[in-house]
């Protein structure tokens, strides 16, 4: 070792994006993809559940809610734990737990047992995704962080689509129990690979003063060409007290509340449209297959938007990029209402809504990971995710309420543009706050020896 000290992020920024970091990104991609498969699987198997257990569609509503509430609870509980004991152990426990409970769900004998198991599966899923986002972020060079994190997060939509493909092609052969069995087996098979190949966060190790020898080995794998690695430090102030309390201190309060507002509004739109867009389109006179085709454009747009907006966030001020995207989304939502009878224009408008809203939501995850310091990063990402999940629950419910009020499609879409405008304003305001904080920030270097004292 040399006597030179270097901040962990500066050290990562100076090196090529190594195979070691690409492996981390790929493993986190797989975690999020399996997360997407398991989260979406219950929707794909719902018709088979109704047929086997002779239950109404309304009786399935608590089943969807149980998973969402489990996701919220898992994010709230496990995020702070990842800041206390490390990203890797929380990821391993989360993946193992949701794999086991999903596998057990395949043997459920009634709705009550399946409800409990879906809630427990949600707990694990709620802890896995924020930890994967946090770990990926902490190994990315700053200049490419948003692009790499949003690319990793695209695993969720790919996993969801794969779940739909499995259900469509194999449900008649293996049944709903087989689909859940696959969803449980995949994470359990991945778990040994994660145990061997996934490292702890280098930033977290240096901040906490844990395992300095492991930190040096990780640094050597990031920069294998270097003969001597510098003594690494972090510029974050070491946390005092609860990681949750830290979200509201040291100039983070305003940004935290604005992030929460953005997540809430964004996921409200995403889940309302995901749940009710086919119904609204059939109400406008489109056939069911045509409505499904048009609705699928939103998922495709979200995947493309996540990658494109991630690249733009790395090139320009990220808050401005997301603010403009949410503002544009409001216009495209109104266009969906105006283009009700023109299929080609509807497909373009729905694609653009997915691009701007779903893509921005993925970008907001990357933004949250960059906003919080190491000591409270996992908590910040996971709690923002939990608040967003409450928006998803509300979005699913509000769609049904608006339809029950016999409102026209035009009125519903005009109302839906309002949350997008609120998200745009929140991102703009957060950009102002973040720039003000950066102009007054005083770095607090922390070395391995100091953090262990």
Residue pairs with C-beta under 8 A, 6 or more apart in sequence:
1 216
1 228
1 229
1 230
1 231
2 228
2 229
2 230
2 231
3 231
4 230
4 231
5 230
5 231
5 232
5 233
5 445
5 447
6 230
6 231
6 232
6 233
7 232
7 233
7 234
7 235
7 445
8 202
8 203
8 206
8 232
8 233
8 234
9 142
9 203
9 234
9 235
11 219
11 222
11 223
11 229
11 230
11 232
12 139
12 140
12 141
12 142
12 202
12 222
13 141
13 142
13 143
14 223
15 141
15 222
15 223
17 140
17 141
17 144
17 148
18 221
18 222
18 223
18 224
20 199
20 218
20 221
20 222
21 139
21 140
21 222
23 197
24 135
24 136
24 139
24 198
24 199
25 136
25 139
25 140
25 148
25 151
25 152
27 190
27 193
27 194
27 197
27 198
28 132
28 133
28 135
28 136
28 152
28 155
29 151
29 152
29 154
29 155
30 155
30 190
31 91
31 95
31 128
31 129
31 132
31 155
31 187
31 190
31 194
32 128
32 129
32 132
32 152
32 153
32 155
32 156
32 159
33 155
33 156
33 158
33 159
33 162
34 95
34 99
34 159
34 183
34 186
34 187
34 190
35 98
35 125
35 128
35 129
35 132
35 155
35 156
35 159
36 155
36 156
36 157
36 158
36 159
36 160
36 162
36 163
37 159
37 160
37 162
37 163
37 166
37 182
37 183
37 186
38 98
38 102
38 121
38 125
38 163
38 183
38 184
38 187
39 67
39 71
39 125
39 156
39 160
40 159
40 160
40 163
40 164
41 102
41 163
41 167
41 179
41 180
41 183
42 63
42 64
42 67
42 118
43 64
44 163
44 164
44 166
44 167
44 168
44 171
44 179
45 167
45 171
45 176
45 179
45 180
46 57
46 60
46 63
48 171
48 175
48 176
49 55
49 60
49 63
49 114
49 176
50 56
50 57
50 60
52 176
53 110
53 111
55 111
59 111
62 111
62 115
63 111
63 114
63 115
63 118
64 396
65 393
66 115
66 116
66 118
66 119
66 122
67 118
67 119
67 121
67 122
67 125
68 122
68 389
68 392
68 393
69 119
69 122
69 393
70 118
70 119
70 120
70 121
70 122
70 123
70 125
70 126
71 122
71 123
71 125
71 126
71 385
71 386
71 389
72 122
72 126
72 386
72 389
72 390
73 119
73 122
73 123
73 126
73 386
74 94
74 122
74 123
74 124
74 125
74 126
74 127
75 126
75 127
75 129
75 130
75 382
75 383
75 385
75 386
75 389
76 126
76 382
76 383
76 386
77 123
77 126
77 127
78 90
78 93
78 94
78 123
78 126
78 127
78 130
78 131
78 382
79 127
79 130
79 131
79 243
79 378
79 379
79 380
79 381
79 382
79 383
79 385
79 386
80 242
80 243
80 244
80 378
80 379
80 382
81 90
81 127
82 90
82 91
82 127
82 130
82 131
82 134
82 378
82 379
82 382
83 239
83 243
83 375
83 376
83 377
83 378
83 379
84 243
86 200
86 201
86 204
86 208
86 210
87 131
87 134
87 135
87 138
87 200
87 201
87 204
87 378
88 135
88 198
88 199
88 200
88 201
90 127
90 131
90 378
91 127
91 128
91 131
91 132
91 135
91 194
91 198
92 191
92 194
92 195
92 198
93 124
93 127
94 124
94 125
94 126
94 127
94 128
94 131
95 124
95 128
95 187
95 190
95 191
95 194
96 124
96 187
96 188
96 191
97 120
97 123
97 124
97 127
98 121
98 122
98 123
98 124
98 125
98 128
98 187
99 124
99 184
99 185
99 186
99 187
99 188
99 191
100 184
100 188
101 117
101 120
101 121
101 123
101 124
101 184
102 117
102 121
102 180
102 183
102 184
102 187
103 180
103 181
103 183
103 184
103 185
103 188
104 117
104 184
105 114
105 117
105 118
105 121
105 180
105 184
106 177
106 178
106 180
106 181
106 184
107 177
108 114
108 117
126 382
126 385
126 386
126 389
127 382
129 156
129 385
130 378
130 381
130 382
130 385
131 378
131 382
132 152
133 149
133 152
133 153
133 365
133 366
133 368
133 369
133 381
134 201
134 369
134 377
134 378
134 381
135 198
135 201
136 148
136 149
136 152
136 369
137 145
137 149
137 366
137 369
137 370
137 377
138 201
138 202
138 203
138 204
138 369
138 374
138 377
139 201
139 202
139 222
140 148
140 149
143 314
144 314
145 314
145 366
145 369
145 370
146 309
146 310
146 311
146 313
146 314
146 318
146 363
146 366
146 367
146 370
147 307
147 310
147 311
147 313
147 314
148 310
149 310
149 365
149 366
149 369
150 306
150 307
150 309
150 310
150 313
150 359
150 362
150 363
150 365
150 366
151 306
151 307
151 310
153 306
153 362
153 365
153 366
154 303
154 306
154 307
154 362
157 299
157 302
157 303
157 306
157 358
158 303
160 299
161 299
163 179
163 183
166 179
166 182
167 179
170 178
170 179
171 178
171 179
174 181
174 182
199 214
199 218
199 221
200 210
200 211
200 214
200 218
201 374
202 215
202 218
202 219
202 222
202 232
203 234
203 374
204 210
204 374
205 211
205 212
205 214
205 215
205 218
206 215
206 232
206 233
206 234
206 446
206 447
206 448
206 451
207 234
207 236
207 238
207 374
207 375
207 446
207 451
208 451
209 448
209 449
209 450
209 451
209 452
209 453
212 448
212 452
215 232
215 448
216 229
219 229
219 232
220 226
220 229
223 229
231 447
231 448
232 447
232 448
233 445
233 446
233 447
233 448
234 374
234 445
234 446
235 443
235 444
235 445
235 446
236 373
236 374
236 375
236 444
236 446
237 250
237 373
237 375
237 444
237 446
238 375
238 444
238 446
238 451
239 246
239 373
239 375
239 376
243 375
243 376
243 378
243 379
244 376
244 379
244 383
246 252
246 373
246 375
246 376
246 379
247 253
247 256
247 372
247 376
247 379
247 380
247 383
248 256
250 373
251 437
251 440
252 371
252 372
252 376
252 380
254 429
254 430
254 433
255 371
255 430
255 433
255 434
255 437
256 380
256 384
258 426
258 427
258 429
258 430
258 433
259 364
259 367
259 368
259 371
259 380
259 384
259 426
259 430
260 383
260 384
260 387
260 388
261 422
261 423
261 426
262 322
262 326
262 364
262 423
262 426
262 427
262 430
263 361
263 364
263 384
263 385
263 387
263 388
263 391
264 387
264 388
264 390
264 391
265 391
265 419
265 420
265 422
265 423
265 426
266 326
266 357
266 360
266 361
266 364
266 388
266 391
266 419
266 423
267 361
267 388
267 389
267 391
267 392
267 395
268 391
268 392
268 394
268 395
268 398
268 419
269 329
269 333
269 357
269 395
269 416
269 419
269 420
270 302
270 357
270 358
270 361
270 392
270 395
271 391
271 392
271 393
271 395
271 396
272 395
272 396
272 398
272 399
272 416
273 295
273 298
273 353
273 416
274 295
274 298
275 395
275 396
275 399
276 399
276 400
276 403
277 291
277 294
277 295
277 298
277 350
278 288
278 291
278 292
278 295
279 291
279 399
279 403
280 403
280 409
280 412
281 290
281 291
281 294
281 295
281 346
282 288
282 291
283 403
283 409
284 340
284 341
284 409
285 340
285 341
286 294
286 343
290 343
293 347
294 343
294 346
294 347
294 350
295 350
297 347
297 348
297 350
297 351
297 354
298 350
298 351
298 353
298 354
298 358
299 354
299 358
300 351
300 354
301 350
301 351
301 352
301 353
301 354
301 355
301 356
301 358
301 359
302 354
302 355
302 357
302 358
302 359
302 361
302 362
303 358
303 359
304 355
304 359
305 325
305 354
305 355
305 356
305 358
305 359
305 360
305 362
306 358
306 359
306 362
306 363
307 359
308 355
308 359
309 321
309 322
309 325
309 355
309 359
309 360
309 362
309 363
310 362
310 363
310 366
312 321
313 321
313 322
313 363
313 366
313 367
317 431
318 363
318 366
318 367
318 370
318 431
319 367
319 427
319 428
319 430
319 431
319 434
320 427
320 428
320 431
321 363
322 360
322 363
322 364
322 367
322 427
323 424
323 425
323 427
323 428
323 431
324 424
325 355
325 356
325 357
325 359
325 360
325 363
325 424
326 356
326 357
326 360
326 420
326 421
326 423
326 424
326 427
327 420
327 421
327 424
328 352
328 356
329 352
329 353
329 356
329 357
329 360
329 417
329 420
329 424
330 417
330 418
330 420
330 421
330 424
331 417
332 349
332 352
332 353
332 356
333 353
333 413
333 416
333 417
333 420
334 413
334 414
334 417
335 345
335 349
335 352
336 346
336 349
336 350
336 353
336 413
337 409
337 410
337 412
337 413
337 414
338 410
339 345
339 346
339 349
340 346
340 409
340 410
356 420
357 420
360 423
361 388
364 384
365 381
365 384
365 385
368 380
368 381
368 384
369 377
369 380
369 381
371 380
371 434
372 379
372 380
372 381
402 412
402 415
403 412
407 415
